[in-house]
Amino acid sequence: MMRKTILILTAISLMAVSISCNREEVDKEKPQIDLTILGAFPINCDTLYFGETFTFKMLFTDNIELGSYSIDIHHNFDHHSHSTEVSECQLDPVKAPINPFVFINDYSIPDGLQEYETSLEITLPDGDAKGPYDEGDYHFFISLTDKSGWSTQKGLSIKIIRE
């Protein structure tokens, strides 16, 4: 009798654990990068300026929880494409890079958020020890990852010049 009771309690416990595991929400959606918010910057075809600071402003959303984002700014002097935008920008003639600007940084998003509006100040230096950075066509590439590992990207074409 005691053995039968233990078997029944064990079976009930296993069923309860199995049911609770099945109720956990499984993330099946990628996070979203919203460029339509008021004051979003930069957007496709914008111009940035060496030696100046701008505010990176976008809205990130996810159905469960956001994780982190990264920004990659690199030259597009050869007209390669990462663009995720429909509109095309006027490009300068193809040229070989001499001293191209490169910016790659990762940023965390506070835990527990489903929505996060960036307000990140980024300064574009005028140059480095090699001299002034090359002006022209660049890509502003944003990658957003949620806590489950899903990611989405936005590739914007921009110009970086001197004023």
C-alpha positions as CSV (number, residue, x, y, z in Angstrom):
1,M,0.0,0.0,0.0
2,M,2.8,2.4,1.0
3,R,4.7,1.6,-2.2
4,K,1.6,2.3,-4.3
5,T,1.1,5.7,-2.6
6,I,4.7,6.6,-3.3
7,L,4.3,5.7,-7.0
8,I,1.1,7.7,-7.3
9,L,2.7,10.8,-5.7
10,T,5.8,10.5,-7.9
11,A,3.6,10.2,-11.0
12,I,1.6,13.3,-9.9
13,S,4.8,15.2,-9.2
14,L,6.2,14.4,-12.6
15,M,3.0,15.4,-14.3
16,A,3.0,18.7,-12.4
17,V,6.5,19.5,-13.4
18,S,5.8,18.5,-17.0
19,I,2.7,20.8,-17.2
20,S,4.5,23.7,-15.6
21,C,7.4,23.4,-18.1
22,N,5.0,23.4,-21.0
23,R,3.4,26.6,-19.8
24,E,6.7,28.6,-20.1
25,E,6.4,31.1,-22.9
26,V,8.6,30.2,-25.8
27,D,9.9,33.2,-27.6
28,K,9.3,32.9,-31.4
29,E,9.5,36.5,-32.4
30,K,12.4,38.7,-33.4
31,P,12.8,42.1,-31.7
32,Q,12.0,45.2,-33.6
33,I,13.9,48.4,-34.4
34,D,11.5,51.3,-34.9
35,L,12.8,54.3,-37.0
36,T,9.4,56.0,-37.2
37,I,9.5,57.5,-33.7
38,L,9.6,61.3,-33.5
39,G,13.2,62.4,-33.7
40,A,14.7,59.0,-34.7
41,F,18.3,59.5,-35.8
42,P,20.0,58.7,-37.9
43,I,17.7,57.4,-40.6
44,N,18.6,56.4,-44.2
45,C,20.4,59.0,-46.2
46,D,21.2,61.3,-43.2
47,T,24.5,63.2,-43.1
48,L,26.7,63.1,-40.0
49,Y,29.7,65.4,-39.4
50,F,33.3,64.6,-38.3
51,G,34.2,66.5,-35.2
52,E,30.6,66.6,-33.9
53,T,28.4,64.7,-31.5
54,F,25.0,63.4,-32.4
55,T,22.3,61.6,-30.5
56,F,21.5,58.0,-31.6
57,K,17.7,57.7,-31.1
58,M,15.6,54.7,-31.9
59,L,12.9,52.6,-30.3
60,F,13.6,48.9,-29.6
61,T,10.8,46.5,-28.8
62,D,10.4,42.8,-28.0
63,N,7.4,40.6,-27.2
64,I,9.2,39.1,-24.1
65,E,12.5,40.9,-23.1
66,L,15.2,42.9,-24.9
67,G,18.8,42.0,-24.5
68,S,21.5,44.2,-26.1
69,Y,22.3,46.1,-29.3
70,S,25.4,47.0,-31.3
71,I,26.4,49.7,-33.7
72,D,28.8,49.3,-36.6
73,I,29.8,52.3,-38.7
74,H,32.1,51.5,-41.6
75,H,32.8,52.9,-45.1
76,N,30.8,52.2,-48.2
77,F,33.3,53.6,-50.7
78,D,32.9,50.4,-52.8
79,H,29.1,50.6,-52.8
80,H,28.5,47.2,-51.1
81,S,25.1,46.9,-49.5
82,H,23.6,46.1,-46.1
83,S,20.7,48.4,-46.6
84,T,17.4,47.2,-45.2
85,E,15.6,50.4,-46.3
86,V,13.5,50.8,-49.4
87,S,14.8,54.3,-50.4
88,E,18.1,54.5,-52.1
89,C,20.6,57.3,-51.3
90,Q,22.7,59.3,-53.7
91,L,26.2,57.8,-53.6
92,D,29.6,59.4,-54.3
93,P,31.8,57.8,-57.0
94,V,33.6,54.6,-56.0
95,K,36.9,55.3,-54.3
96,A,39.7,53.5,-52.4
97,P,39.8,54.1,-48.7
98,I,42.8,55.9,-47.3
99,N,41.9,56.4,-43.7
100,P,38.3,55.3,-43.2
101,F,36.4,55.8,-40.0
102,V,35.3,52.7,-38.1
103,F,33.1,52.5,-35.0
104,I,32.0,49.2,-33.5
105,N,30.4,49.1,-30.0
106,D,28.1,46.8,-28.0
107,Y,25.5,48.2,-25.5
108,S,23.4,46.4,-22.9
109,I,19.7,47.2,-22.3
110,P,18.5,47.2,-18.7
111,D,17.0,43.8,-17.7
112,G,13.2,43.2,-17.9
113,L,12.4,45.7,-20.6
114,Q,10.1,45.0,-23.6
115,E,10.6,48.6,-24.9
116,Y,13.7,50.8,-24.8
117,E,14.3,54.2,-26.5
118,T,17.9,54.9,-27.0
119,S,19.4,58.3,-26.3
120,L,23.1,57.7,-26.9
121,E,25.5,60.5,-27.6
122,I,28.2,59.5,-30.2
123,T,31.1,61.7,-31.1
124,L,32.6,61.3,-34.5
125,P,36.3,62.3,-34.2
126,D,37.8,64.3,-37.0
127,G,40.7,61.8,-37.5
128,D,43.4,59.7,-35.8
129,A,47.2,59.5,-35.7
130,K,47.1,58.7,-39.5
131,G,45.3,62.0,-40.3
132,P,41.8,63.1,-41.0
133,Y,39.2,60.4,-41.6
134,D,37.9,59.9,-45.2
135,E,34.7,61.7,-46.0
136,G,31.9,60.0,-48.0
137,D,29.5,57.1,-48.0
138,Y,29.2,55.0,-44.8
139,H,27.0,52.4,-43.4
140,F,25.3,52.7,-40.0
141,F,24.5,49.1,-39.1
142,I,22.4,48.4,-36.0
143,S,21.9,44.9,-34.6
144,L,19.3,44.2,-31.8
145,T,19.2,40.9,-29.9
146,D,16.5,39.9,-27.4
147,K,17.2,37.7,-24.2
148,S,16.2,34.6,-26.1
149,G,18.9,35.2,-28.8
150,W,16.7,36.4,-31.6
151,S,18.2,39.3,-33.5
152,T,17.2,41.8,-36.2
153,Q,19.3,44.3,-38.1
154,K,18.9,47.7,-39.8
155,G,21.4,48.8,-42.3
156,L,21.3,52.5,-43.1
157,S,23.3,54.4,-45.7
158,I,24.7,57.7,-44.4
159,K,27.3,60.2,-45.4
160,I,30.0,61.4,-43.0
161,I,31.6,64.7,-44.0
162,R,33.2,67.8,-42.6
163,E,31.1,70.9,-42.3
